[in-house]
Amino acid sequence: MHQKLDMTQGPILRLVFLFALPIIGSNILQQLYTAVDTLIIGNFCGTLSIAAVGTSSQPVEAFLGVFMGIGAGVTVLVSLYTGSRDGKNLKNVVTASGTFTWIVSVPTAVIGFLLTPALFRLMQVPESAFPLAVIYARIVFLGLPGNMGYNMNSGILRGLGDSGSTFLFLIVSSAANVILDLLFVAGFSLDVGGAAAATSISMYLAWLASVIYIRRKYPDIGFRVLPSQPDGRAMRAILSYGLPLGLNNSLYSVGHIALQAAVNLQGADFMAGASVAGKVSGLVGITLTSFASAMATFTGQNYGAKNYARIVRGARQILLVSTAFTIAVSAVLFVLAAPLTRLFTDDPQALRWAVLCLHIQLPFHWCYGVLNGIINLANGLGRVRFSTFVSLFMLWAVRIPVSWAIVLFGDGHYVNAGISISFVAGMLVSLLFFKTAAWKKIRATA
């Protein structure tokens, strides 16, 4: 089994790569959850089913967003207490996070299940794809507790410096997802309902594996499966760090619903093409989010240990390496856009729009890599309000207005240009972090 990494000493980039590589593997497998759904549905069902799956992810992300932010806050706290060797507060945070999972996940799943049809009406989902989209989203909502539980446990492990174990959990659940997809969709012809059931069951398996591992590997951190009375101070700390990130994620997802509505207005063929493009462009996200997670844990542990000079060196090195990898992956995907999209569908119109979306977005993904690295640097230092501001600015002040302007006053098939423009604007604003008093203090102390 994997050991946790102490990122407060040793060669910085070596530790970052050791930490990031398992996350890259985990992110690849997480991309496979949705990619396999799309691939199998595209080959055994049709374009309408692909469109339904593509539009169904947004409302789930809107509900999941708050909790994912809380999980990111837990990662920061765990890394801080790991770096400062504060075992008591570490145990309190872990216990509180487990209780929080139960308090939030079950009601969220129920509310999401009930509100799905109303949300899709607001999103302008075409009537032809509406029934399939509702079925898919509702079944995925039933799997939300497993998704939340796994992601919270992953946050704890990454804060400890143990990123490798989550990769092993997802190997098991991804294999189960592929087998169940083939069984339910190809074998039993259950269409999008079968794909959603396969994904939900697989996330519960990942959650179960993470629970067993943490209890056996880290018995001293006080992890509990069932809810218990949490420490009030620990719960307030989790909310203080996690709530701004959670609200940011949720508002970000709500904004994506507004963007999805703009996509949906272009018709089912474009919806399917945009969905396929999202699966391919998600491969870029695998690299940049992995290095961003390494940035947050590295910064948090060293901030807890008061290694300020190391934080300054690490920030520079991680940003450079992350940007280089993002540019390389984006370039490969840009060249291979046409053959990669043909893996998902043979519909010529959907393929045309998928390639167009990719060629508009991919040249600017490196800007998002820089942006994501900086906001995770800020998160690791506890400056979560800055990262929240940058993300909301990028989405609500740039991406949504620009995208809808394109739809209303130009050719709506170029709606993804709003995403590219927002990447550039968000990166420029994120660079202002290096002018803040918080960073200047770190530099001066270093």
Helices and strands as residue ranges (DSSP letters): H 12-44, H 47-83, H 87-122, H 130-142, H 144-160, H 164-181, I 182-187, H 191-217, G 219-221, H 232-264, H 268-304, H 308-335, H 337-341, H 348-361, G 362-364, H 365-380, H 384-392, I 393-399, H 400-409, G 412-414, H 417-430, G 431-435, H 437-445
